[in-house]
């Protein structure tokens, strides 16, 4: 749900950046009519109402259910904050949303479902692979080296100097005191180059960027029969498969790479050595595991072939 909502920001930006440009061009061709009303709730920059991204729902459908039962005071206060931020009045239909109108809430829910089906579901596998790889890598650092090491390596825009976690966000100026509360960490493809903080009363949420070259979109995902193309001709089919898997599974371990490709770990090590020597991947060790990441050149090569 978080990625579904903030991807609407990327959809609207005039200059989304090289990593988002191909996805934006593809996604703009997929926008259902129902989604246009969401532009008034999710501006391209800055804050958007928290009720659009319920924090404790385990999946997308549960998030939509939680949205339908948002308390009226929360709806009103968050929409008032939105108009204060944008300096624009709410459209007529959103006035009934602030009053907790069930039809208005259902309209928002339906629009989010339509957008998810059109633009997020087709890339769900890629999104899950990228974020799961980051979650696993972060967890391994935590277990092997401790909390300080994990927080220090979340992202270049995040600096940990115990007991303060500092975000490089020149557009925001303020402090959030946890006072014994936890902090939920969410790796995100669509939050861009800077983290997003949501100061929720129960557990504040920090969405931090997943480093990537460009975001996947179906137009750049060739059919299986065509995958034996220029990249396979250059590297060989097996090595090309290994490079593509590393690119989509950012931070993947040798063991997981062998499992996904159906290649023995020894053969995987042979191919990763060759790719590393060619400057197409880098490898970092955490504990007893080797994690492979594409270089910008490797990511571009994998996406082009």
N, C-alpha and C positions, 0 to 999 in steps of 0.2 A: 504493500500500500504506500509506503514511504517513497519508493522509487516511482510508482505510478503517478503520484502527485507532483513530485519535484521534476519529473521529466517534462511536465507541462511548462515549467519555467524555460527549459532548453528549447522547447518547441517555439516559444514566442520571441526568443532573443534575436536581434538583428545580426549580431556577430557571435555565434556560439563557440567559435574556436575550431581549430583543425580537428580535434578529437571528437567533436560533436557534429561537425558540419555534414558528413555523409548520412549520419542517422537522422538529422533534422530534415534533410531533403527528402529522404525516404518517408519519414513519419508524417510530413505535411501532406503527403498524398493519401494518407490513411485516415485522416481525421473525420470521424462521424459527425453528423449535424448536431447531435445532442451535446457534443463536447464543447462547443463554442461558448456556452454559458459559463463554463468553468474559468474562463479567462478573467472574469470579474472577481473570482475568489483566489486565483493563484497568479499574482503578477510575475513578470519575468525576473524581478529582483526583489530582495527584501522579504518581509514576513508574509506568511499566509496562515489562515486559521488552523489552530491545533486540532480542532475536531475532525479535520479531514484525514488525519493520521493517528487513529487511536493507538495508544502505546502498548496495551496489554493483549491485543488480539493476536492469536498464533498464526493466522494466515489471511489471505486477501478477503475471502468470503466472510470470515469472522469480523474483519475490520469494517466491512460494509454494514454488517448487522449492528455493530457498536455505534457506527455513525448515525443510524436511524433512531437510536435512543439517546442521543446527546441531550443533556439537560438544557432547558430553555435559557437559564442564566448564562451558561457557557456559550451558547450560540450568540446571544445578544452581545456579551462583553467582547468576544473574539471578533465579531463582525464590526463592532465599534472601533476596535483597535486597528482593524484593516482599513477602514475609511480614514482614520487619523493618519495612518502611514501613507496611503496613496493620495490623500487629498481629494478623492473622488467619492461622490455619493454612491450608495449601492443601487443597482438597477431595481426596477419595480418588483420583479419576481423574488429578489433576495430579501425584500422587506418582510415577506411572509416567512422566509427562512429564519430570520431573527426572532420571529414570534413562535418558532417551533412547529410550524405547519407540517404535518406528516406528508402531504403531497409534495411540498418543496424539498423536504429531506429525501423523499423517494426520487425526485428529479435529479438531485445531486448524485445519489447512489447509482442511479441508472447511467448517468453520464460517465462516472468513474469506471463502471463496469465496461461500458462501450469502449472507453479509451484503453483500458487494460487489455481487452480482447484484441483491439486493432494494433496497438503499438508495443505493448509489453509482453504479452503472451508469446508472440512469435520469437522473442529473444530470451525467453525465460531460462532456457538451458544455459546459454552463455552467461546471463546475469548470475545464475546460481553458481556456476563454476567459478567465476571470478570472485564473488564475495565469499564463497565457501573456502577457497584457497587462502584468502586473507584471514578468515576466521581461524583456520587451522594453523597458519603460520604464526598468528598472534598468540594463540593458545600455547604453541610449542615454546615460544620465547618466554611466556609467563612461567611455564612449568620448569624450563631448563635454567632460566637466568633471573627470574623474579619480576615483580611488578615494575620496579624502576626501569628495567631494560625494555619491558613491553611498552610502557607509556612513552619512553624516549624514541621509539621506532615506529610509532603509529603512522606518522606522515611528516614530511619536511615542514609543513605549516604549523605543526604542533610541537611545543617545547615543554618538557617536563623538568622542573626544578623543585624538588620536593619541598613543601607540600602543594605547589601551585602548578596547574596545567594551563599553559598560556597558548591561546589561539591567535594566529596571524590574520586578524580580520580588522583592517583599518576602518571599515564602515561601522564597527561596533566598539563601544567603549563602556566597560562595566565589569563588575565582579559578580560571580555566583558562588555563594557559600553552601557547600553540601551539608554541613552540620550533621554528619553521621549518615546521610543518605548515600546510596550507591550512585554509580554513573553507568548508564547503558551505552555501549559502543556499537555503532552500526556502520559497517563498511558500505560505501555507496558509490555506484558508477556515475550517477547523475548530479551529485552535489557540486561537481565542477572541480576547481583547483583549491578551494578553501573549505574548511569544515563548517558544519551547521550545528549550532547549539539550540536545543529546545529546553528552556528552564521549567520543566514540568514540576508540579508540587511534590509528587511522590518520588520519582526518580528522573532527574534530568537526562536528556539524551544527547549524545554527541555523534553525529554522522560525519565520518571522515572519508576523504576521497580514496577510491581504489585507483592506483596508478595504471594507466593504460595508454596505448598509442591512439587508437580510434575505437569507437563503440561499434560493435557488430550490428549489421542490419541485413535483411534477407537478400538484398541486391548484391551483397559482397560475399554471399555464402553459396558457392557453386554446388551444383547437384553432384552426388557421389560419383556418377559416371565420369564427370568432367574433372574430378580432382587429380587425375593422372595427367596434368597439364604442364605448363612451363615450370612450376616449382618442382614437380616430380622429375621432370626431365633434367633439371639442374642438379638436384640433390639426390635423386633416387626416391622411389615411392615410400620406402620405410622411413628414411630420414626426413622427408617432407612431412610425413604423418607425425613424427615426433615433434618437429618444430611447430606444426599447427596446434598440437595438443598442449605444448608448453605455452603458446600464445593465448589460448582460451582458458587454460588452467593456471593462471598467474601464480607463481610460487609453488608449483606442484613438486612433489618429492619424486625421487627415482622409483620408489615402490609403487606409488600411485600412477606414475607415468607408464610403468610396465603393465599394471592392471588395466588401464584404459586403452592401451594400444594392443594388448595381447602379445607383447614382446617380452622375452626374458629379461630380468634385471641386468644381466651381464651385457646383453646386446644393447639395451637402452644406454648403459654407461658408455659403450663404444660410440654410439651416435651422439650423445650429449658432449662427449669430449671433442668430436669433430666439429659440432656446431659451435662450441665455445671457442675453439681455436680459430674458427672463421669469423668470430665477432658477432654471431647471431644470437647467442644467449649468454647469460652470466649465471654462475652457480654460487650459492651461499650456504654455509653449513650452520645448522642450529642443533646442538646436541649431537646425536648420531645420524641425523638426516641431512641430505643434500637437497636444497630447494632451487629449482631452475626458473629463471625469468627471462623473457625475451628482451633483447636490446631494441632500441627504436628501429634499427635496420632490420633485425629479424622479424619484428612485428609487421613492418611494411612489406617485407618479402612474402611473409605468410599470407597477408591479406590480398596481395596482388596475384598470387598464383594458385 
